[in-house]
């Protein structure tokens, strides 16, 4: 008798849940109707991670070549403002900043044409420019590809023994990116990103003089980073869809 009562109660509960789900559909903040007209919106994205310098940054001098290799590893920060005006296309503005440094003792530096007791060099590369975005958004995932072009601001700080010098140059570059994010909520997504910048410089301008390189120096970097973005949609809470799962 008790078993029959339990079975009866279970059937009633199941039927109630099914009926409630049918007549009173639950909200699904991740749902994207396939036939609904795309509503343009803005995203603010950030990424940070590892940067590896690519291209020619060395010298024919063995000692200087070893020092140059140390510059290949560094870190980077990105900031992006993205406007997604179409269901698969968007435009944006990206700022990419990379820092790399290295030091050595008792080394010959071709740039200054002398052997030094101590030498330290720090590079800062900042890319700034507009970008075009191609993306695909599903219920839980956001794929995004980008390409942009703009100036690369190259800043070099050298410490020769106890003397510091600063060199700068501005060069044209290009930036590529590919990211995959998981949508934890309607407003927030996070994932990983692969990106690359390309560009070269042929000279450095110091306060006293301008130094021309025999061969162009690469400003390119390959980057792997943690990636997150926020949907900036003031009306977002009012347009989240209520549908039957």
C-alpha atoms as one frame of an Amber mdcrd trajectory, in Angstrom:
protein
   0.000   0.000   0.000   2.792   2.419   0.922   4.609   1.593  -2.312   1.498
   2.416  -4.332   1.090   5.723  -2.491   4.743   6.633  -3.163   4.389   5.730
  -6.855   1.198   7.808  -7.068   2.886  10.812  -5.414   5.894  10.515  -7.736
   3.645  10.460 -10.825   1.728  13.505  -9.592   4.968  15.449  -8.956   6.367
  14.585 -12.383   3.146  15.601 -14.081   3.093  18.865 -12.139   6.656  19.714
 -13.157   5.957  18.922 -16.819   2.755  20.944 -16.775   4.474  23.884 -15.086
   7.268  23.841 -17.642   4.739  23.736 -20.482   2.335  26.405 -19.274   4.835
  28.590 -17.390   8.118  28.540 -19.351  11.250  29.470 -17.457  13.561  32.294
 -18.319  16.662  31.524 -20.335  19.041  34.456 -20.345  21.385  32.699 -22.775
  18.840  31.958 -25.456  19.374  33.596 -28.862  16.418  33.252 -31.259  17.629
  32.283 -34.718  15.035  34.358 -36.542  15.163  37.405 -34.292  16.635  40.558
 -35.789  20.110  41.256 -34.420  20.285  44.062 -31.892  23.641  45.920 -32.091
  25.525  46.027 -28.817  28.924  46.909 -27.363  31.476  44.740 -25.557  34.458
  45.782 -23.457  37.218  43.161 -23.561  40.513  42.652 -21.727  43.308  40.115
 -22.078  46.668  39.513 -20.451  49.342  36.891 -20.844  52.587  35.728 -22.397
  54.299  37.490 -25.314  57.049  36.088 -27.522  58.983  38.369 -29.859  59.175
  37.141 -33.437  61.399  38.158 -36.307  64.941  39.566 -36.404  65.922  41.389
 -33.212  69.519  40.171 -32.900  73.011  40.991 -34.053  75.839  39.209 -35.785
  77.835  39.578 -32.573  77.462  36.333 -30.562  77.314  38.097 -27.173  74.710
  40.593 -28.350  72.740  37.800 -29.994  72.393  36.027 -26.638  71.172  39.236
 -25.036  68.698  39.833 -27.847  67.231  36.359 -27.360  66.259  37.330 -23.815
  64.010  40.038 -25.255  61.844  37.444 -26.918  59.941  36.639 -23.730  57.714
  39.107 -21.938  54.118  39.880 -21.052  51.310  41.825 -22.628  48.019  43.573
 -21.839  45.143  44.245 -24.245  42.061  46.427 -24.092  39.301  46.426 -26.710
  36.068  48.320 -27.265  33.907  46.353 -29.702  30.694  47.373 -31.448  28.840
  44.381 -32.919  26.454  45.961 -35.405  25.707  42.764 -37.360  25.053  39.184
 -36.277  28.518  38.200 -37.566  30.407  41.470 -38.031  31.649  44.284 -35.882
  34.221  47.041 -35.549  36.392  48.040 -32.636  39.370  49.833 -31.204  42.271
  47.898 -29.675  45.215  48.879 -27.495  47.974  46.266 -27.142  50.939  46.806
 -24.816  53.995  44.516 -24.612  56.976  44.755 -22.264  60.267  42.850 -22.551
  63.645  43.393 -20.916  67.095  41.863 -20.529  70.436  42.665 -18.940  74.029
  41.439 -19.024  77.479  42.172 -17.637  80.799  42.528 -19.445  79.269  42.511
 -22.923  80.019  44.128 -26.271  77.053  46.088 -27.670  77.225  46.907 -31.411
  74.726  49.763 -31.002  77.165  51.744 -28.851  80.247  50.080 -30.390  81.984
  49.289 -27.116  82.290  46.675 -24.378  80.329  47.495 -21.238  80.595  46.415
 -17.619  76.824  46.460 -17.251  74.042  46.847 -19.771  70.264  46.706 -19.366
  67.624  47.298 -22.003  63.847  47.426 -21.635  61.400  47.499 -24.548  57.808
  48.754 -24.475  55.664  48.350 -27.591  52.182  49.846 -27.797  49.881  49.148
 -30.729  46.790  51.330 -31.157  44.312  51.097 -33.986  40.865  50.266 -35.349
  39.903  46.675 -36.064  37.350  44.652 -37.985  35.666  41.765 -36.155  34.199
  38.512 -37.396  32.347  36.558 -34.701  29.923  33.733 -34.057  27.738  33.715
 -30.964  25.815  30.729 -29.658  23.871  30.060 -26.491  27.023  29.506 -24.434
  30.018  30.315 -26.640  31.469  33.351 -28.358  34.064  32.954 -31.120  35.793
  36.081 -32.336  38.417  36.887 -34.982  39.898  40.325 -35.537  42.338  42.206
 -37.725  43.453  45.773 -37.157  46.060  48.234 -38.311  47.637  51.294 -36.771
  50.827  52.753 -35.300  53.222  50.875 -33.018  54.915  53.147 -30.497  58.330
  51.683 -29.698  60.056  52.833 -26.510  63.546  51.646 -25.527  65.205  52.380
 -22.202  68.922  51.604 -22.009  71.122  51.631 -18.941  74.819  51.711 -19.777
  76.795  51.334 -16.559  75.294  54.231 -14.560  73.918  56.213 -17.505  70.388
  55.937 -18.870  69.227  56.727 -22.406  65.774  56.588 -23.960  65.053  55.946
 -27.639  61.722  56.070 -29.445  60.209  55.412 -32.848  56.722  55.284 -34.355
  56.042  52.646 -37.009  53.047  51.213 -38.827  51.867  47.764 -37.784  49.105
  45.200 -37.942  47.336  43.105 -35.303  45.539  39.749 -35.618  43.509  38.014
 -32.941  41.396  34.872 -32.399  39.510  34.253 -29.176  37.108  31.713 -27.707
  34.986  32.637 -24.699  32.476  30.789 -22.549  29.441  32.864 -21.573  29.079
  32.547 -17.807  26.162  34.969 -17.877  24.359  37.317 -20.207  26.862  40.078
 -19.394  30.155  38.227 -18.820  32.282  35.804 -20.851  35.831  34.512 -20.432
  38.247  32.257 -22.268  41.536  32.256 -24.152  42.982  34.306 -26.990  45.794
  33.939 -29.507  47.046  37.112 -31.162  49.950  38.532 -33.112  51.316  41.955
 -34.005  53.634  42.691 -36.904  55.857  45.627 -37.760  59.490  46.760 -38.058
  61.597  49.770 -37.180  64.682  50.996 -39.012  65.885  53.603 -36.527  65.686
  54.925 -32.987  65.506  58.567 -32.097  67.400  59.630 -28.965  67.587  63.072
 -27.444  71.050  63.663 -28.859  70.818  61.805 -32.170  69.025  59.304 -34.407
  70.575  55.864 -34.860  69.842  53.928 -38.057  70.013  50.129 -38.005  71.850
  48.165 -40.675  68.874  45.787 -40.803  65.256  46.468 -39.742  64.378  45.337
 -36.205  61.174  43.373 -35.775  58.442  44.727 -33.515  56.259  41.650 -33.947
  54.978  39.513 -31.080  53.014  36.294 -30.744  50.760  36.305 -27.679  48.775
  33.765 -25.663  46.436  35.187 -23.071  43.478  34.862 -20.738  40.560  36.728
 -22.274  37.369  38.180 -20.780  34.668  40.554 -21.953  31.661  42.424 -20.627
  28.496  43.209 -22.532  27.719  46.927 -22.218  24.016  46.859 -22.890  21.967
  49.324 -20.774  18.763  47.702 -21.932  20.048  44.190 -21.578  17.885  43.190
 -18.634  14.755  44.202 -20.524  15.596  42.305 -23.702  16.629  39.019 -22.158
  14.307  36.465 -23.568  11.796  34.349 -21.706  11.336  31.095 -23.601  10.530
  27.480 -22.972  13.708  25.455 -22.572
